[in-house]
C-alpha cells in the first residue's frame, strides 16, 4: 500500500496524481492548489519514493512490475474508500506505470493525462542503464547536502516558484537508492503497444525540445498509432518537468481534458 496525501472537496470527482522517478507527492503542490476547489485530489508516493515502502530485493529486477502492482492495490483501495473511479494525472515513470496498468485494468480509470511519460526507445532505456551509477552518486549528494541540492536547482531553473523548488528537493532526499542502482524506469515491452491498447481517454503532454522523453518524434508516432482514445499536446520550449516550467499552459490542458472525461463533465 502506497502513502498518499489528500486535499480538496470530498464531494467532487477524484483526481489522483502520480509522480516520476526520484520525485514524490511534494512535487505536485501547484497542481494540488490549482485543482482542489473543483476536485478531491490525492497525491501518491510511488514505491521506493517519499514515505512509501522501499523495494524488496526480489522486486528490483523488475521494479516497474512491483511499482505497478502497488499502484493497482492503492487505486483499488481509493475507489472503495471514496466510492469514485479516478482520473489520473501522472509524470514520467508514473505515467508509464499508469498507462500500462490501464491496458489491464481500464475499469479503474475515467481518464489519463500523462506528462511526458517514460515511453522509452531502446536507446533511451540503455541511457538510463548507462547512467545508473551516476544517479546513485547524485542521490548520495541529495541526501547528504539538501541545501546544496536546493541551491543547484535554483540556479538551473530560476523560473520555478519556491514551492516547486522545495518540493523537488524534499523528494530527492527520499528516493530509494536501490531503485537507482537498477536503472529501470519503465515497462519492458515497446511503448507503441501500450499506446495502441489504451481504451480510456488519454492525453499525452510533451514538448519540442531535446530535454523531453516523448518529444516531436514520439508525438508523430502517437498520431500514427491512430488510437481514437489517445491524443497528444505540445507545450513548446520545455524540459521534462513541463508542469513546473510552464504551469499555466499545463493547467489549461488539464482543465480542458479533465472536464471531458466520463463523469467529469
Secondary structure, 3 states (H helix, E strand, C coil): CCCEEEEECCCCCEEEEECCCCCCHHHHHHHHHHHCCCCEEEEECCCCCCCCCCCCHHHHHHHHHHHHHHHHHHHHHHHHHHCCCEEEEEEHHHHHHHHHHHHHCHHHEEEEEEECCCCCCHHHHHHHHHCHHHHHHHHHHHHHCHHHHHHHHHHHCCCCCHHHHHHHHHHHCCCCHHHHHHCCCCCCCCHHHHHHHCCCEEEEEECCCCCCCCHHHHHHHHHHHCCCCEEEEECCCCCCCHHHHCHHHHHHHHHHHHCCCCCCC
